[in-house]
Amino acid sequence: MTKSRKSIKSGFSLMPTAFISMVGMYLLAPALQAQVGVPEYSIACDRGEGDACYNLGLLYYEGWGLIQDKWKGMALFAKGCDRGSARACYNLGAIYANGDPVGQDRVKAKMYMRRALSLDPGYSQAKQALAALEG
């Protein structure tokens, strides 16, 4: 075996462990966030904090640590959007653009993307999504 092949092979010997650790953290993070965050997010959302509504909505919509309920997630995104969360507005726009779980509605999708941009003019994902919807 040449020296270059040996160093390449030895360089990758640590990668699987690191990769597994990163994947494990990625997979466990939502469940841990749900266990720790649901009561706090719920209280903060009820107090009017839009991003807390967004975070709680995401846990329900994706089923991270909770029983998946896309409708409840959407309701929390709407609450978050009404309370000033650009991310919640963006997610509603994406839901209406994709049509899951509601039927596809490009008019509502554009409306929510515009709302996200009015709250955060630098929100690049919302800019790209709105351009795609209008294009």
N, C-alpha and C positions, 0 to 999 in steps of 0.2 A: 504494500500500500504506500502511495506517495505521501509526502509530508502534507501537501495541501488537502488531500482527501481525509487524512487522519485528523487534521484540525477542524475540517468541516464536520466530520462525524462527531468529534468530541464537543464541538460547539453546540450541537443539537441535543446532546445527552441531557441537558438540563431543561430543555424546552418542554417536554411532555409534562413534567411536574409543575412548571410554572403555568403552562396552558391549562392544565386540569384545575389548578388553584384559581386562576382567573375565571374559568367557566363556572366553577363551583360558587364563587362569590357572586357572579352575575345571576346564577340561578337562585341562589339563596337570598340575595338582597331584597327582591320584592316581598318574599314571605316574611322576612325579618321586619321590613318596613311596615307591612300590614299589621303584624303583631304589636309592634311598638307604636305605630303611628295612627291607627284608626281612631282611638278615643281623642287624641290630640287634634287630628285633622277635623273630626266631627265637631268638636267644641269650637275650634277656630273658624270653621266654615259657618257655623251658626252665629258667630260673632261678626260675620261679614267679610272675612278674609278670603278673597277670590282664589288665591293660589292653593289654600288649604282645600277648598272645594274641588279644584282641579286634581290635586293629589289623591284625594279620597275617590273621586270619580275614576281616576286611572286604575286604582286598585280594583274597583268593582268591574270596570269595563274589561280589563285584561284578566280578571280572576286571580290576581296575585295575592295569595294568602287568604282570600275570601272566596265564597261561592260566586262564580262569574254571573254578573247581572248587567248586561250591556245597557238595558233601559235605565237602570238606576245610575249607572255611570254617565249616561247622556244627561239625565236630569241634574246630576251634580256638575257636569261641564256647563250646562246652561246657567245654573246658579253662579258658578265661578265666573262665567263670562259677564253676567249681569253685575257682578261685583268687581270687575276690572281686571280679570286674569286673561292676558293675551293668549296664553297657552290653552286655556279652556276654550276660548273662541276658536282658535286654530283647530283644536281637536273636533269641535262640532262641525266646522267647515269640512274637515277631512272625512268625517262620518257621512255627511250629506253628499260629498263628492263620490265616495266609494259605495254608498248605499247599504252599509251594514251597521246596524240592524234595520234601519229605515230604508225606504225606497230612495233611489238616487234623486237628488234635487239640486241641480246646478245653481239655481237662483239663491237658495238658502246657503249653499256652500260658498258662493261669492260674498253674500252678505256677512257671513261669519268671518271669512278671511279679511274682508275690509275692516270689520270691527277689531280683529286682532291687530291689524296694521295701524288703526287709529290709536290703540292702546300702546303699541310698541312699533314705531315707524321703522326700526331697524331689524325687524323680525324677518330674516332672510327666507326661512321656510314658507312663511305666509306669502311673501312676495312671489316666490317661485310658484307656489300653488295657485295663487290668484292669476298669475300670467298664463299658466297652463289652462285654467278654467276659462279665461277670456280669449285664449288663442284658438 
